[in-house]
Amino acid sequence: MVDFKQPETSGVYGAGAAQWPALEAAARRAGVNAIRVDASGAADIDALLVDLGRSLRFPDWYGANFDALHDCLTDPGCLPPDGHLLFLTGLEILELETPEDFLILLDVLGSAAEIRRQAGHPLWVAVDAAAAGLPALTG
């Protein structure tokens, strides 16, 4: 079980879409911003990166690529320094059709979570895809 009051637990996790209400409630009780992004309408990684930038209200300079995603996730000017839970749903198609993009996305999210954790600004990311090796996130 992840305790959203413990920043050292931040990272990338797997979670089923049915868990969202409980995770959102646990995060909010701990003072963590909870943001859900439904990626099911994104036709490819480019569309998903645009959707992420829009959902997270990144600045106009956000380039909608992996480097820009990492930069914005780790920049306190783009994503405030308080704790965040980012819940990504609808990634199954991306995982199946372009597994290399899916794995790069997980790497970018994991790196950003680690950098934020070290800075004391935790980021928990939950994905509802069946990625092998992701620990389960329960709130």
Helices and strands as residue ranges (DSSP letters): G 7-9, E 11-14, G 17-19, H 20-29, E 33-38, H 45-55, H 66-74, E 84-89, H 92-97, H 99-118, E 123-127
